[in-house]
Amino acid sequence: MRIDKYLKVSRLIKRRTVAKDVCVGEKISINGKVSKPSADVKPGDRITLEFANRLIEVQVLSTPNSIKANEAQTLYELIRDERKTES
């Protein structure tokens, strides 16, 4: 599954177009490598998302094409969720 679609299905990012823009802005990496919106993601991959003041790292558990909103968190395991502080 494409990373932009996975981020939307898993509800890590609410809209696929926003997920695509974040990927183009080089704020998403898969297994330590910066990814394009079309990059494939599969179970076992580690995804890192960098926002303005937040860093989230998850491990992919499954990649279904659709899922109910209340079950979205079952698609990944949260590894790290840090808030960045300015010095």
Secondary structure as GFF3:
##gff-version 3
##sequence-region A 1 87
A	DSSP	alpha_helix	3	9	.	.	.	ID=ss1
A	DSSP	alpha_helix	16	24	.	.	.	ID=ss2
A	DSSP	beta_strand	28	30	.	.	.	ID=ss3
A	DSSP	beta_strand	33	34	.	.	.	ID=ss4
A	DSSP	beta_strand	46	50	.	.	.	ID=ss5
A	DSSP	beta_strand	54	60	.	.	.	ID=ss6
A	DSSP	three_ten_helix	69	75	.	.	.	ID=ss7
A	DSSP	beta_strand	76	83	.	.	.	ID=ss8
###
